[in-house]
Amino acid sequence: MVSGAKGPLAGLQFAAKDNIDALGLPTTAACPAFSYQPAAHSAVVQKLLDAGAALVGKTNLDQFACGLNGTRSPYGAVPNAINPLYVSGGSSSGSAYVVATGQVEFALGTDTAGSGRVPAGLNNIVGLKPSRGLISTRGAVPAAQSVDCISIFARTVATAVKVLEAAMGHDPLDAYSRKLTMTSKAFGASFRFGVPSAVTFMGDAAAQDAFDLAIKKLEAMGGKAVRINFAPLAEAAALLYESALVAERYTAIKSFFDAHEAEVIEPVRSIIAAGRNYSAADLYEAQTKLKSLGQQANAMWQDIDVLLVPTAPTHYTIAQMQADPVALNRNLGAYTNFVNLLDYAALSVPSSMRADGLPFGITLIGPCGSDWQLADLGQRYHHATGLTLGATGQPLPAPSNIHGLKTEAMVRVAVVGAHLSGMPLNIQLTERGASLVGEAKTSADYRLYALPGTTPPKPGMLRVAPGQGASIALEIWQMPAAHYGSFVALIPAPLGIGMLALEDGSSVQGFVCEPEALKGAEDITQHGGWRAFMASLKNAKAATTTTA
């Protein structure tokens, strides 16, 4: 283990993908014949050590970072952290696995075509793909150097952002490093998110259902879905491997490849060898085509603030991938390959567990420099999912502020009844720009009652003596402080706002009821929440109708 000193990352352990140099450890790029001992740490590893993080070791990858599935390595296929029969995603497969299983707090990957996002989406973790040039790639074995990025895997957005803050910075020794102006304004409580007009899931109904759910979750957070023309993005993605642009992969390891081609495994060998077949004229033609597609794609930013796509459109078993390694690998990159080519930032966050128990992730994409905006929205979304961390089963910790953003003052309020999402009074929240933070429960010190004669029907909640109550389900929303007063003014007696104790020991402002108003009200505590109680009434009515 290489130990760090004091600094903002002190106490955090990390691993590095084995195409990133770390002094004292061989760099193999998953090719034993290529292995060498670096003379120094890569720029990014050095920065992280200086910030106090401790390097644990190196991780497996698709050979020469050529693949999105995690099975293209002579050291073996990396299994999925949730279900080992399935692929982990690649090429940063090992980095995602050690984060998802809790072996390290974060890990470094690289991302040329999605390698920092696909493994995150398939392993229920966060994958931060920064704007190109934000983190130096000096000391990383290039895949396609002009579009390579160092990526960050973590179990929370907050950790990934903390690492990015320590790792970023202009490096004059890196030909593609840039001084970037970062957007410092967060997305508002209301925002527009793009959704491809035609989304393919390769026949995977579970993935399609999960993406439909993701759209609804973003809408519940204040987003408005806007359909966008995905064709220019898809055409740009195809250029990465189906044009002269693939020659950059050959250029990256030309000397080694020409001398040791037989040492490179298939299908990596064929992909890299294809780069020999193009002329300089072919390359200029491909670059001009890419620029044209970029101009077409940029029109979408006039209508949207952020683009939403599935991180991966489906999930394959290791056996399936090994039986058809080229076509299925290409499918995994349907929504990732274009991002670096078009100079966008991206963040993959966990979204849900599919009906078959596999994780499903979404990717939020924005223009170059939108990294902090994406992190803020991604963190809000992740915490609204109620998912646990990776494959550890541990709950999400409290979210953290994104320091690079200027945000308006917000107030959090817990709702337990008619203001829940989908309920009649939820509009009183959304029309004030409120967004859903997530679901929670009170401490076991409350009782819930159905108030008689209220329209729409409303509950009343009362704190009682220890041992005489139960935990009640609720939602936590946040709204601009400027609108909070008008919201509270709408609350009719006997309801009001007070401090609620939550089961995790924290507290939040939320709805309470005057004890006097509960006389004669029906005690519905046994249902555990208003939504469950309303569902029981619906079921009872349906049963009565059926019997009649």
VOGU-3710 file (C-alpha; in Angstrom, 3 decimals, decimal comma):
1> mvsgakgpla> 0,000/0,000/0,000  1,185/3,503/-0,832  0,138/5,772/2,023  -0,935/9,353/1,654  -0,352/12,206/4,109  -2,700/14,815/5,523  -5,056/16,530/3,116  -8,674/16,726/1,912  -8,628/13,022/0,955  -6,904/11,769/4,124
11> glqfaakdni> -8,327/8,427/5,228  -9,612/7,466/1,772  -8,182/4,420/0,031  -8,212/4,086/-3,739  -7,193/1,849/-6,599  -6,014/2,740/-10,089  -6,854/1,108/-13,391  -3,815/-0,745/-14,689  -3,230/1,605/-17,584  -2,422/4,432/-15,143
21> dalglpttaa> 1,152/4,656/-13,840  1,875/4,246/-10,131  5,500/4,167/-8,990  6,506/0,760/-7,644  3,707/-1,089/-9,429  3,912/-2,428/-13,009  1,692/-0,959/-15,679  0,399/-3,794/-17,869  -2,707/-2,423/-19,620  -3,841/-6,074/-19,258
31> cpafsyqpaa> -1,110/-7,212/-21,671  1,779/-9,057/-19,943  4,142/-8,519/-22,896  3,562/-4,754/-22,665  4,288/-4,546/-18,910  6,779/-1,933/-17,681  7,856/-0,318/-14,417  7,017/3,402/-14,504  9,684/5,887/-13,466  7,142/8,094/-11,671
41> hsavvqklld> 3,534/8,324/-10,613  1,065/9,502/-13,208  0,022/13,114/-12,715  -3,387/12,133/-11,310  -2,056/9,542/-8,856  0,521/12,035/-7,585  -2,175/14,661/-7,015  -4,348/12,237/-5,079  -1,457/11,094/-2,899  -0,569/14,720/-2,222
51> agaalvgktn> -4,196/15,240/-1,161  -3,851/12,494/1,447  -5,428/9,481/-0,259  -3,786/6,061/0,033  -3,215/3,919/-3,060  -4,066/0,248/-2,438  -3,227/-1,238/-5,837  -4,066/-1,643/-9,521  -7,172/-3,104/-11,167  -7,927/-5,302/-14,173
61> ldqfacglng> -9,327/-3,912/-17,428  -10,252/-4,744/-20,976  -6,869/-4,970/-22,698  -5,512/-1,558/-23,763  -8,808/-0,071/-22,565  -10,446/-1,459/-25,696  -13,896/-2,693/-24,695  -16,950/-1,896/-22,608  -17,589/-5,301/-21,055  -14,758/-6,431/-18,752
71> trspygavpn> -14,080/-9,831/-20,344  -11,183/-8,892/-22,669  -8,274/-9,593/-20,341  -5,732/-12,435/-20,101  -6,102/-12,091/-16,329  -9,741/-13,184/-16,564  -13,185/-11,654/-16,838  -14,240/-9,318/-14,043  -17,679/-10,390/-12,737  -20,527/-8,071/-11,957
81> ainplyvsgg> -20,596/-7,070/-8,280  -24,335/-7,729/-7,935  -24,648/-10,912/-10,012  -21,354/-12,633/-10,953  -22,917/-14,359/-13,966  -23,149/-10,961/-15,679  -20,500/-8,646/-17,104  -19,070/-5,862/-15,007  -18,822/-3,475/-17,909  -15,498/-2,103/-19,094
91> sssgsayvva> -12,943/-1,217/-19,830  -12,545/0,007/-16,247  -14,018/-3,236/-14,954  -11,797/-3,893/-11,951  -12,031/-0,313/-10,730  -15,831/-0,470/-10,665  -15,815/-3,864/-8,948  -13,555/-2,876/-6,045  -15,650/0,236/-5,406  -18,985/-1,577/-5,627
101> tgqvefalgt> -17,822/-4,295/-3,217  -16,501/-1,761/-0,702  -12,803/-2,647/-0,990  -11,848/1,011/-1,579  -13,619/4,346/-1,246  -12,923/5,318/-4,854  -11,017/4,159/-7,914  -9,585/5,686/-11,054  -10,608/4,548/-14,491  -10,202/5,951/-17,953
111> dtagsgrvpa> -12,979/6,862/-20,351  -12,665/7,176/-24,101  -15,961/5,669/-25,221  -17,811/5,012/-21,957  -15,358/3,030/-19,834  -15,896/5,331/-16,872  -19,678/5,106/-17,074  -20,828/1,682/-18,298  -19,166/-0,198/-15,378  -20,735/2,275/-12,951
121> glnnivglkp> -24,208/1,784/-14,378  -23,892/-2,007/-14,294  -22,577/-2,126/-10,696  -24,876/0,322/-8,847  -22,183/2,972/-8,299  -21,323/6,489/-9,489  -19,121/7,078/-12,529  -17,898/10,641/-13,032  -16,589/11,339/-16,554  -15,204/14,876/-16,328
131> srglistrga> -14,907/17,380/-19,117  -11,979/16,547/-21,379  -8,702/17,999/-20,169  -9,961/18,741/-16,662  -7,771/15,975/-15,182  -4,325/15,380/-16,657  -3,891/12,093/-18,529  -0,078/12,283/-18,316  1,162/8,893/-17,204  -1,843/6,984/-18,529
141> vpaaqsvdci> -1,466/4,577/-21,440  -3,557/6,256/-24,142  -6,437/4,596/-25,945  -7,338/7,535/-28,187  -5,341/10,355/-26,664  -7,268/13,315/-28,045  -10,492/12,174/-26,367  -9,217/10,229/-23,336  -10,370/11,191/-19,839  -9,412/10,011/-16,369
151> sifartvata> -12,667/8,931/-14,709  -13,664/8,479/-11,081  -15,696/5,649/-9,547  -17,253/6,089/-6,107  -20,297/4,906/-4,206  -21,587/8,463/-3,796  -21,491/11,597/-5,904  -20,078/13,498/-2,930  -16,979/11,285/-2,823  -16,493/11,494/-6,591
161> vkvleaamgh> -16,710/15,295/-6,464  -14,233/15,446/-3,601  -11,772/13,413/-5,664  -12,356/15,557/-8,751  -11,630/18,707/-6,753  -8,274/17,232/-5,703  -7,370/15,764/-9,105  -8,302/18,560/-11,511  -5,981/21,253/-12,758  -4,125/22,348/-15,864
171> dpldaysrkl> -0,998/20,347/-16,688  1,290/22,017/-19,274  3,070/18,680/-19,770  -0,146/17,075/-21,058  -0,816/18,041/-24,678  -4,580/17,838/-24,176  -4,892/19,430/-20,740  -7,039/22,590/-20,687  -7,893/25,498/-18,449  -11,671/25,292/-18,342
181> tmtskafgas> -14,297/27,724/-17,130  -16,728/25,749/-15,006  -20,422/26,608/-14,840  -21,110/27,713/-11,271  -24,902/28,014/-11,365  -26,938/24,984/-10,339  -29,926/23,822/-12,327  -33,022/25,467/-10,936  -35,843/23,719/-9,160  -37,407/23,495/-12,624
191> frfgvpsavt> -35,260/22,295/-15,518  -35,584/20,711/-18,954  -34,014/17,339/-19,637  -33,593/15,816/-23,064  -34,682/12,274/-23,836  -33,807/10,607/-27,161  -36,873/10,504/-29,395  -36,153/6,839/-30,072  -34,491/4,781/-27,337  -33,370/1,237/-28,045
201> fmgdaaaqda> -32,942/-1,373/-25,317  -31,954/-4,303/-27,551  -35,199/-6,055/-26,640  -34,555/-5,743/-22,891  -37,978/-4,936/-21,389  -36,596/-4,672/-17,835  -34,165/-1,956/-18,939  -36,907/-0,080/-20,765  -39,142/-0,161/-17,678  -36,251/1,087/-15,549
211> fdlaikklea> -35,612/4,000/-17,914  -39,299/4,933/-17,997  -39,177/5,015/-14,196  -36,099/7,253/-14,324  -37,951/9,770/-16,476  -40,769/9,867/-13,923  -38,268/10,363/-11,090  -36,668/13,343/-12,833  -40,096/14,800/-13,493  -40,920/14,428/-9,797
221> mggkavrinf> -37,773/16,443/-9,072  -39,032/19,345/-11,176  -37,754/18,286/-14,595  -39,633/18,561/-17,857  -38,883/15,881/-20,445  -38,104/17,179/-23,938  -37,718/14,755/-26,839  -34,541/15,396/-28,857  -33,228/14,142/-32,182  -30,640/11,524/-31,254
231> aplaeaaall> -29,531/10,815/-34,829  -26,502/13,195/-34,873  -25,287/11,715/-31,575  -25,666/8,156/-32,828  -23,812/8,992/-36,056  -20,997/10,583/-34,086  -20,772/7,505/-31,863  -20,391/5,247/-34,913  -17,382/7,246/-36,133  -15,287/6,175/-33,148
241> yesalvaery> -14,764/2,659/-34,481  -16,188/2,788/-38,002  -14,048/5,562/-39,489  -10,448/6,731/-39,636  -10,791/7,916/-36,033  -9,941/4,347/-34,976  -6,406/4,997/-36,278  -5,731/6,871/-33,032  -6,049/3,587/-31,133  -3,345/2,109/-33,350
251> taiksffdah> -1,178/5,219/-32,963  -1,387/4,958/-29,164  0,646/1,712/-29,048  2,063/1,629/-32,597  5,646/0,638/-31,749  4,602/-2,154/-29,399  1,800/-3,372/-31,626  3,939/-3,585/-34,752  6,529/-5,653/-32,883  4,208/-7,805/-30,751
261> eaeviepvrs> 0,869/-7,993/-32,544  0,490/-11,693/-31,699  0,685/-10,841/-27,982  -2,545/-8,831/-28,192  -5,746/-10,820/-27,629  -8,759/-10,875/-29,919  -10,908/-8,946/-30,613  -8,633/-6,140/-29,358  -5,995/-7,072/-31,928  -8,352/-6,738/-34,889
271> iiaagrnysa> -9,793/-3,450/-33,657  -6,379/-1,858/-33,247  -5,018/-3,356/-36,467  -7,889/-1,762/-38,390  -6,301/1,599/-37,654  -3,525/0,825/-40,116  -5,933/0,862/-43,054  -6,674/4,583/-43,204  -4,919/7,481/-44,905  -4,422/11,023/-43,660
281> adlyeaqtkl> -7,114/12,094/-46,102  -9,501/9,579/-44,529  -8,809/11,061/-41,107  -9,523/14,629/-42,224  -12,750/13,434/-43,821  -13,811/11,760/-40,552  -12,885/14,817/-38,487  -14,915/17,089/-40,762  -17,881/14,722/-40,532  -17,592/14,772/-36,727
291> kslgqqanam> -17,522/18,580/-36,674  -20,647/18,680/-38,807  -22,471/16,258/-36,524  -21,370/18,306/-33,538  -22,953/21,421/-35,043  -26,208/19,545/-35,553  -26,154/18,096/-32,032  -25,458/21,454/-30,395  -28,891/22,687/-31,456  -30,442/20,532/-28,715
301> wqdidvllvp> -28,906/22,698/-25,971  -31,236/25,526/-26,968  -34,162/23,413/-25,752  -32,687/21,469/-22,830  -30,491/21,989/-19,788  -29,245/18,411/-19,515  -29,467/15,206/-21,547  -30,713/11,963/-19,979  -29,772/8,560/-21,420  -29,525/5,012/-20,094
311> tapthytiaq> -25,919/4,386/-19,084  -26,218/1,049/-20,880  -29,276/-0,126/-22,829  -29,089/-3,718/-21,591  -27,032/-6,142/-19,490  -25,388/-9,331/-20,774  -24,082/-12,437/-19,085  -20,374/-13,181/-19,372  -21,225/-16,251/-21,460  -23,316/-14,178/-23,879
321> mqadpvalnr> -20,554/-11,600/-24,254  -17,854/-14,174/-24,905  -20,038/-15,852/-27,531  -20,575/-12,604/-29,478  -17,905/-10,181/-28,213  -17,997/-7,502/-30,907  -21,712/-6,902/-31,526  -22,747/-7,082/-27,871  -19,890/-4,829/-26,799  -21,000/-2,276/-29,409
331> nlgaytnfvn> -24,520/-2,380/-27,963  -23,253/-1,405/-24,521  -21,813/1,813/-25,960  -24,999/3,011/-27,668  -25,344/5,960/-25,265  -21,701/6,600/-24,355  -19,487/6,634/-27,463  -20,435/10,131/-28,634  -19,803/12,018/-25,383  -16,057/12,622/-25,545
341> lldyaalsvp> -16,103/13,046/-29,322  -18,538/15,944/-28,917  -16,745/17,398/-25,869  -19,447/16,843/-23,259  -19,262/16,128/-19,524  -21,162/13,152/-18,105  -22,125/11,546/-14,826  -23,559/8,056/-14,388  -25,589/7,485/-11,227  -27,553/4,499/-9,924
351> ssmradglpf> -31,233/4,687/-10,775  -32,985/1,483/-9,699  -32,814/-2,254/-9,371  -34,509/-3,862/-12,356  -37,276/-6,408/-11,980  -34,665/-9,155/-12,452  -32,451/-7,815/-9,634  -29,791/-6,265/-11,873  -28,748/-2,647/-11,353  -29,754/0,059/-13,806
361> gitligpcgs> -27,987/3,385/-14,124  -28,702/6,623/-15,924  -26,247/9,135/-17,343  -26,682/12,896/-17,148  -24,821/14,695/-19,939  -24,045/18,393/-20,263  -21,797/20,725/-22,261  -18,101/21,007/-21,461  -17,648/22,636/-18,045  -21,039/21,585/-16,652
371> dwqladlgqr> -19,447/19,077/-14,240  -20,647/20,757/-11,025  -24,176/21,156/-12,370  -24,323/17,474/-13,273  -22,936/16,504/-9,874  -25,580/18,506/-8,032  -28,469/17,095/-10,048  -26,964/13,600/-9,989  -26,590/13,675/-6,224  -30,182/14,814/-5,763
381> yhhatgltlg> -31,372/12,060/-8,085  -29,258/9,321/-6,459  -30,491/10,231/-2,986  -34,089/10,203/-4,193  -33,767/6,573/-5,343  -33,493/5,038/-1,878  -30,861/2,600/-3,181  -28,045/1,202/-1,064  -24,347/1,655/-1,852  -22,982/-0,578/-4,603
391> atgqplpaps> -23,093/-4,213/-3,523  -22,473/-3,418/0,156  -26,083/-3,069/1,330  -25,107/0,068/3,252  -27,476/3,065/3,167  -26,654/6,305/1,414  -25,093/8,889/3,741  -26,357/12,457/3,833  -25,688/14,459/0,638  -23,010/17,155/0,562
401> nihglkteam> -22,891/20,615/-0,957  -21,180/20,933/-4,334  -18,662/23,639/-3,478  -18,195/24,823/-7,055  -21,846/25,896/-7,323  -23,669/29,012/-6,319  -27,035/27,811/-5,053  -30,088/29,654/-3,818  -31,201/29,111/-0,243  -33,397/26,048/0,051
411> vrvavvgahl> -35,715/24,735/2,761  -36,498/21,070/3,346  -39,956/19,976/4,394  -41,357/16,519/5,077  -44,821/15,629/3,803  -46,894/12,661/4,964  -50,288/12,936/3,266  -52,016/14,795/0,457  -48,765/16,527/-0,553  -46,980/13,252/-1,389
421> sgmplniqlt> -45,937/12,813/-5,023  -48,959/11,802/-7,073  -51,388/13,033/-4,410  -53,903/15,887/-4,935  -51,959/18,668/-3,159  -48,506/17,838/-4,517  -48,953/20,683/-6,995  -48,597/23,137/-4,106  -44,986/21,962/-3,876  -44,122/21,682/-7,559
431> ergaslvgea> -45,584/25,054/-8,551  -43,178/26,616/-6,028  -40,196/24,947/-7,649  -39,877/22,228/-4,999  -38,114/18,987/-5,881  -38,172/15,571/-4,279  -35,106/14,793/-2,149  -36,123/11,261/-1,225  -38,229/8,962/0,888  -37,692/8,502/4,622
441> ktsadyrlya> -39,433/7,427/7,836  -40,030/9,112/11,147  -38,604/7,726/14,333  -40,837/5,137/16,040  -42,559/7,828/18,113  -45,525/8,843/15,976  -49,119/7,865/15,336  -51,034/8,627/12,161  -54,764/9,402/11,949  -57,259/9,892/9,101
451> lpgttppkpg> -58,852/13,301/9,722  -62,638/13,249/9,208  -64,382/15,674/6,866  -61,289/16,919/5,013  -61,206/17,606/1,264  -59,083/16,217/-0,193  -58,637/13,554/2,494  -55,742/14,354/4,817  -53,967/12,649/7,715  -52,851/14,077/11,013
461> mlrvapgqga> -49,647/12,948/12,688  -48,889/13,206/16,392  -45,736/12,525/18,359  -46,361/10,216/21,320  -44,438/8,800/24,256  -41,585/6,362/23,526  -42,851/2,850/22,934  -46,350/3,960/21,987  -45,804/4,883/18,341  -44,361/3,596/15,083
471> sialeiwqmp> -42,312/4,796/12,120  -44,394/6,622/9,506  -43,398/6,816/5,824  -42,886/10,286/4,397  -41,211/12,196/1,573  -38,695/14,996/1,970  -38,928/17,870/-0,496  -36,814/20,977/-0,893  -38,007/24,316/-2,194  -36,536/27,793/-2,597
481> aahygsfval> -36,706/29,624/0,722  -38,341/32,567/-1,055  -41,444/30,446/-1,698  -41,628/28,669/1,644  -43,756/31,314/3,357  -46,487/31,137/0,720  -46,525/27,347/1,040  -46,932/27,399/4,822  -49,735/29,976/4,484  -51,791/27,356/2,586
491> ipaplgigml> -51,744/24,850/5,454  -55,169/24,788/7,157  -55,781/24,219/10,857  -55,509/21,844/12,666  -52,375/21,087/10,661  -49,141/22,998/11,008  -45,368/22,762/10,611  -43,089/21,473/13,345  -39,838/19,519/13,720  -40,051/15,787/12,966
501> aledgssvqg> -37,568/13,224/14,265  -36,423/10,748/11,581  -35,402/7,138/12,088  -31,766/7,937/11,181  -31,546/10,358/14,128  -31,818/13,554/12,085  -34,734/15,970/12,083  -36,616/17,948/9,453  -39,491/20,406/9,324  -42,754/18,685/8,494
511> fvcepealkg> -46,485/18,376/8,980  -47,859/17,913/12,507  -51,388/18,081/13,918  -53,029/19,619/16,980  -53,905/16,828/19,474  -57,418/18,204/20,027  -58,303/17,623/16,354  -57,582/13,908/16,595  -60,463/13,079/18,888  -62,709/10,660/17,015
521> aeditqhggw> -60,256/10,372/14,094  -59,414/6,875/12,827  -56,011/5,639/13,975  -54,285/4,298/10,846  -50,780/3,904/12,272  -50,758/0,184/11,479  -50,595/0,982/7,744  -47,221/2,675/8,172  -48,117/5,675/6,022  -50,817/7,579/4,188
531> rafmaslkna> -50,128/6,047/0,781  -50,570/2,517/2,155  -53,780/3,538/3,903  -55,257/5,043/0,740  -54,304/1,898/-1,177  -56,126/-0,208/1,432  -59,305/1,826/0,904  -59,031/1,338/-2,847  -58,509/-2,395/-2,453  -61,433/-2,674/-0,069
541> kaatttta> -63,686/-0,826/-2,525  -62,565/-3,077/-5,378  -63,244/-6,190/-3,296  -66,742/-4,934/-2,430  -67,500/-4,218/-6,088  -66,279/-7,661/-7,111  -68,367/-9,372/-4,450  -71,476/-7,432/-5,439
//
